[in-house]
Amino acid sequence: QVQLVESGGGLVQAGGSLRLSCAASGLTFRNYFMGWFRQAPGKEREFVAAISWSGTNTYYVDSVKGRFTISRHNANNAVYLQMNSLKPDDAAVYYCAASLKATRIRGEYDYWGEGTQVTVSS
């Protein structure tokens, strides 16, 4: 079956960096548009970043532009999220997701990981 497994979360001070990874299995990875979402306590899960099938095109929510970078390695069935200049508002559970469509819409993603916690101390 399809599995998406996130890793790399943790506790970091404001201004610090983390690199999240998502390992995919059970699907033809190169056929999927990959996204990262996040959910903070009491808030809805929101789009953070996405990357096209070949990695040519990337998309970001305005609040992370210039600080976060999404990338993928199709040979390794993996997608990454490099997060720099982290702020307390970035603290959330971060989820990796896969879609057959090029989309930022949460409901259009077919598969989800279990999430990894990112905590940012001020």
N, C-alpha and C positions, 0 to 999 in steps of 0.2 A: 504494500500500500504506500501511498505518498506520505513522506515525512519531511518536515522542515524543522531543523533544530538550530536554534539561536544560541550563541555564546558570546562572551566578551563583556557582558555587563559588569557593573560593580559600583563602588563608591569612589568618587573623584571630587577634588576641590573645584570650586568655580574657577574657570579659566583653563582647566585641564582638558585632557583628551582621552577618548576611548575609541576602540575599534570593535565594532560588532561584526560577527560573522554569522552566516546562515548556510548550513549544509543541507542540500536537497537530495532526496532519493525517491525512487519509485515513479519518477516522471521524466519525460524527455525535456530536460532543463532548458535547452536552447529554444524551445517552442514557447516558453513562458516569459511574460512580462513580469518583472519582480518589483515588489514594493516593500517599503518599511513604513509601519504605522506605530503610533505610541498612544498609551492610555495612562493618564494620571488619575489618582484617586478622585472619585466624584465627577470625573469628566468623561466625555465620549471618546472613543478611539478615533484618532485623527491621522490623516495622511501626513507623512514626513517626506518621503522621497521615493522615486521609482526610476527604473532603468529599462530601456528597450531590449528586445531579444538579443541583439548583437552588441549591446552596450554603447551604441553610437549616441543615443539620446538619453538625457537624464532630466528629471523633473524634481522640483523641491517646493515645499511650502515656504512662503516668504520669510517666516521667522528663522529658518535655518540656512537660507542662502548665504554663501560665502563662508559658512562655518562647517557644514556637513558635506561629505562627498560620498556618493553611492557608486559602487563599481561591481563588476561581476567577472567571474572566470568560468566560462562555460565548460572547459575541459575538466574542471574540478567540481562542477555542479555547485558553485558557491556564489553568494552575493555578500557584499560587505557594506558597512556604513562607517566611514571615518568621521568622528565627531570631535571637532576642535572648539576651543573657546567656549566650553560648556557653561551654561548658566543654570541657576536653580530651577528656572522654568522648564528646563529640558528634562527634569527628573520624571521618570515614567517607566512603565513596562513597555519595552520595544518588541514589536512583532514583525516577523518576516512573512510575506504573503506572495502567492503566485497566481497569475491570471493569464488566461488566453487572450485577453483584450488589453489594449493600451489604455489604462484607466487610472484615475486617482480615487475612484469611488470604492469605498470599503466593501459594499455589497456585491461588487463585480469581481472580487477575488475568490478563486476557487479553493485554495488551500492556505492554511495558516499554521504557523508554529505556535509553541506554547508560551513564548515570550522570554525576555531576559530583562532583569531589573537594572535600571540606571538611576543612581542616586547622586545628586550634586549638592555638596555642602557649601554654604556661603561663608 
